């Protein structure tokens, strides 16, 4: 439970036991963090601190016993969904008061669990897009508006659909005018929960997707691609998307291509893994549970391979999917990366620095250093030695 909220716009000097240096994978001791105008103004020695407090008329905030680190980043969420019941969530869209309450609860869930920046993965109603302004001051939200998808294929709740690339370009121009931060393109269908290795069909050919990606990049907008299956991922990477979302059943060759092209990967383990656990496992046949287990276990193996090759990996929960709650599911995703054999330092780097790059805010988030936005956490213990310390958020600066 968060015990203290600090407004990053109030002049202050935070005095923790230590500061996490994400890039170096180490703790810095003997330094304080100066806040000014919402940003980190400097890392101060004890001698510099007194002068800063007097000059800036700043408050000194004692964070004894805590490690200070940048806020966590969830690279794939859906504010339009509730993590409980898909159809119920869509019914809620019809009631503005209910939706406002749901979004407020989702934002609070992220902040409560130390997730201070997210990238929304689209919805046809623009719920995620509007959350950017409604959540301002507590949560950084990167938006995609509605998704570009093929009419008649998967994703009716994500976007209106297009018949051809000309229509896709018109929708991209519309989204650019609205002020989205990235474009979401649906390249494949869903992963089957009952037939191992089965994924819904590809929605765009490589030439079509290249044309769509080019149109996005010409407007200055990166592309996040919903893509599973080897064919889906290969199509997305060849077309030049900026990040592959999900990416189930991809090959080592596709991972190597991602390294060459600088394509990021957000594997979203928890939406599949949670279905193999009770109570959700009870809704599947024993054979179905085995399929789910095999599916996410393979994904964990591919994550190991991706790290060894140098793929840019980010943490994304797909929050809003059934069984995946906003905020509370983040550490479950992190635990799966740990179970995949990754070190705490590597996971923290993905959760913070890689996340900042994937959502397009590496100049503003991802490190405790001057010039960065003061979106910070105070936690008990050292997450480099005990990753579960991330569950013990005591202080949030936002």
ChimeraX attribute file (.defattr): number of C-alpha atoms within 10 A of each C-alpha:
attribute: neighborCount
match mode: 1-to-1
recipient: residues
	/A:1	10
	/A:2	16
	/A:3	10
	/A:4	11
	/A:5	15
	/A:6	16
	/A:7	16
	/A:8	22
	/A:9	16
	/A:10	14
	/A:11	20
	/A:12	24
	/A:13	26
	/A:14	23
	/A:15	24
	/A:16	23
	/A:17	21
	/A:18	23
	/A:19	25
	/A:20	21
	/A:21	19
	/A:22	23
	/A:23	14
	/A:24	9
	/A:25	15
	/A:26	15
	/A:27	17
	/A:28	15
	/A:29	13
	/A:30	13
	/A:31	20
	/A:32	26
	/A:33	24
	/A:34	26
	/A:35	27
	/A:36	19
	/A:37	13
	/A:38	18
	/A:39	22
	/A:40	24
	/A:41	20
	/A:42	20
	/A:43	20
	/A:44	19
	/A:45	13
	/A:46	12
	/A:47	9
	/A:48	12
	/A:49	22
	/A:50	14
	/A:51	12
	/A:52	18
	/A:53	16
	/A:54	10
	/A:55	9
	/A:56	14
	/A:57	11
	/A:58	18
	/A:59	16
	/A:60	17
	/A:61	14
	/A:62	13
	/A:63	19
	/A:64	13
	/A:65	14
	/A:66	22
	/A:67	26
	/A:68	30
	/A:69	26
	/A:70	30
	/A:71	29
	/A:72	30
	/A:73	30
	/A:74	31
	/A:75	29
	/A:76	26
	/A:77	25
	/A:78	24
	/A:79	29
	/A:80	31
	/A:81	31
	/A:82	25
	/A:83	20
	/A:84	14
	/A:85	14
	/A:86	15
	/A:87	10
	/A:88	11
	/A:89	19
	/A:90	16
	/A:91	12
	/A:92	18
	/A:93	16
	/A:94	10
	/A:95	10
	/A:96	10
	/A:97	10
	/A:98	14
	/A:99	20
	/A:100	16
	/A:101	10
	/A:102	18
	/A:103	22
	/A:104	15
	/A:105	15
	/A:106	24
	/A:107	24
	/A:108	19
	/A:109	17
	/A:110	25
	/A:111	25
	/A:112	22
	/A:113	25
	/A:114	32
	/A:115	29
	/A:116	27
	/A:117	26
	/A:118	25
	/A:119	27
	/A:120	30
	/A:121	30
	/A:122	29
	/A:123	24
	/A:124	18
	/A:125	17
	/A:126	17
	/A:127	22
	/A:128	27
	/A:129	26
	/A:130	15
	/A:131	22
	/A:132	19
	/A:133	12
	/A:134	16
	/A:135	16
	/A:136	11
	/A:137	12
	/A:138	20
	/A:139	22
	/A:140	22
	/A:141	27
	/A:142	23
	/A:143	25
	/A:144	29
	/A:145	29
	/A:146	28
	/A:147	28
	/A:148	27
	/A:149	26
	/A:150	24
	/A:151	15
	/A:152	12
	/A:153	16
	/A:154	20
	/A:155	21
	/A:156	15
	/A:157	16
	/A:158	23
	/A:159	24
	/A:160	18
	/A:161	23
	/A:162	17
	/A:163	11
	/A:164	14
	/A:165	19
	/A:166	13
	/A:167	14
	/A:168	24
	/A:169	19
	/A:170	13
	/A:171	19
	/A:172	25
	/A:173	15
	/A:174	13
	/A:175	20
	/A:176	19
	/A:177	10
	/A:178	12
	/A:179	14
	/A:180	18
	/A:181	21
	/A:182	27
	/A:183	27
	/A:184	29
	/A:185	31
	/A:186	26
	/A:187	30
	/A:188	28
	/A:189	20
	/A:190	17
	/A:191	22
	/A:192	16
	/A:193	22
	/A:194	16
	/A:195	14
	/A:196	17
	/A:197	16
	/A:198	16
	/A:199	21
	/A:200	17
	/A:201	16
	/A:202	21
	/A:203	22
	/A:204	21
	/A:205	14
	/A:206	19
	/A:207	13
	/A:208	17
	/A:209	23
	/A:210	20
	/A:211	18
	/A:212	27
	/A:213	25
	/A:214	19
	/A:215	18
	/A:216	23
	/A:217	17
	/A:218	10
	/A:219	12
	/A:220	12
	/A:221	23
	/A:222	23
	/A:223	23
	/A:224	29
	/A:225	30
	/A:226	24
	/A:227	32
	/A:228	30
	/A:229	24
	/A:230	19
	/A:231	18
	/A:232	29
	/A:233	29
	/A:234	22
	/A:235	25
	/A:236	35
	/A:237	26
	/A:238	17
	/A:239	19
	/A:240	23
	/A:241	29
	/A:242	24
	/A:243	27
	/A:244	27
	/A:245	28
	/A:246	26
	/A:247	28
	/A:248	27
	/A:249	23
	/A:250	20
	/A:251	17
	/A:252	14
	/A:253	11
	/A:254	20
	/A:255	26
	/A:256	17
	/A:257	16
	/A:258	28
	/A:259	16
	/A:260	12
	/A:261	15
	/A:262	17
	/A:263	23
	/A:264	24
	/A:265	26
	/A:266	27
	/A:267	26
	/A:268	25
	/A:269	25
	/A:270	26
	/A:271	22
	/A:272	25
	/A:273	22
	/A:274	21
	/A:275	22
	/A:276	24
	/A:277	14
	/A:278	9
	/A:279	11
	/A:280	14
	/A:281	17
	/A:282	12
	/A:283	12
	/A:284	17
	/A:285	12
	/A:286	13
	/A:287	13
	/A:288	19
	/A:289	22
	/A:290	17
	/A:291	21
	/A:292	27
	/A:293	20
	/A:294	17
	/A:295	22
	/A:296	23
	/A:297	18
	/A:298	15
	/A:299	22
	/A:300	22
	/A:301	12
	/A:302	21
	/A:303	23
	/A:304	14
	/A:305	16
	/A:306	20
	/A:307	14
	/A:308	9
	/A:309	14
	/A:310	14
	/A:311	21
	/A:312	20
	/A:313	24
	/A:314	30
	/A:315	29
	/A:316	27
	/A:317	30
	/A:318	32
	/A:319	31
	/A:320	24
	/A:321	21
	/A:322	18
	/A:323	21
	/A:324	25
	/A:325	22
	/A:326	29
	/A:327	24
	/A:328	20
	/A:329	24
	/A:330	27
	/A:331	20
	/A:332	17
	/A:333	24
	/A:334	25
	/A:335	18
	/A:336	18
	/A:337	22
	/A:338	16
	/A:339	12
	/A:340	17
	/A:341	14
	/A:342	17
	/A:343	14
	/A:344	20
	/A:345	19
	/A:346	17
	/A:347	22
	/A:348	26
	/A:349	23
	/A:350	24
	/A:351	26
	/A:352	26
	/A:353	22
	/A:354	23
	/A:355	31
	/A:356	26
	/A:357	19
	/A:358	26
	/A:359	26
	/A:360	17
	/A:361	18
	/A:362	16
	/A:363	12
	/A:364	18
	/A:365	28
	/A:366	29
	/A:367	27
	/A:368	24
	/A:369	19
	/A:370	16
	/A:371	17
	/A:372	20
	/A:373	25
	/A:374	29
	/A:375	30
	/A:376	25
	/A:377	28
	/A:378	30
	/A:379	24
	/A:380	20
	/A:381	19
	/A:382	19
	/A:383	21
	/A:384	19
	/A:385	11
	/A:386	10
	/A:387	19
	/A:388	16
	/A:389	15
	/A:390	22
	/A:391	17
	/A:392	18
	/A:393	21
	/A:394	21
	/A:395	23
	/A:396	29
	/A:397	24
	/A:398	23
